[in-house]
Amino acid sequence: MIASLSVFSSPSWLSFWEALELVSIIAIFAGCMGELLAKRYHFPERFTQRCGWAVVIGLGIEMIAFGASYRISNLEIDRLQSANLAQAQQIDFLAMQNWPREILFNEQMSKFRDSLKRKPAGRAVILYLPDDVEAEEFASSIDSGLQIAGWPAPAFGPIPPDMLAPVFRGTSQRTELLACSRYKNVPQEL
């Protein structure tokens, strides 16, 4: 019997219980108005009793319907909160995956500097994709490593638009790292 009652507690029955609440409110209102009119215009006692029963039955139905809709609403709220929590955890997981990557330069920076110390210092140009925060931060790390290793301050800045492949012009979305060994006509203002 409990299983059969739980069917009426499913979210698909919520609109039924809410409609029943509305009907009971209308019955209560009609019963109250009938009692008021019966007293004012001296209707027969039988009419007053029927109006009183309409109020009592309406209140009973209202209590049952309200209890059912309250229970269903709370179950639905719990389900939605659980779904929202799962979605929030998924969003946090995806956000962590899409944060700018960092190269841990604690140990790698020393290897980078050591490898530079064995090489003759030269003029370096560090260019990165415009509007790419991750690329700019990586370029800044390389810039710092070169300067700590004793190299002259490198030219540093975004790749000029005329040197960009058309696919990267005007994009601020994450792009793949392009490694270019040599640029011709590097602008002097960098």
ABEGO torsion letter per residue (X at the ends): XAAAAAAAABAAAAAAAAAAAAAAAAAAAAAAAAAAAAAAAGBBAAAAAAAAAAAAAAAAAAAAAAAAAAAAAAAAAAAAAAAAAAAAAAAAAAAAAABBBBBBAAAAAAAAAAAAAABBBBBBBBBBBBGBAAAAAAAAAAAAAAAAAGBBBBBBEBBBAAABBAAABGBABBBBBBBBABBBGBBAAX
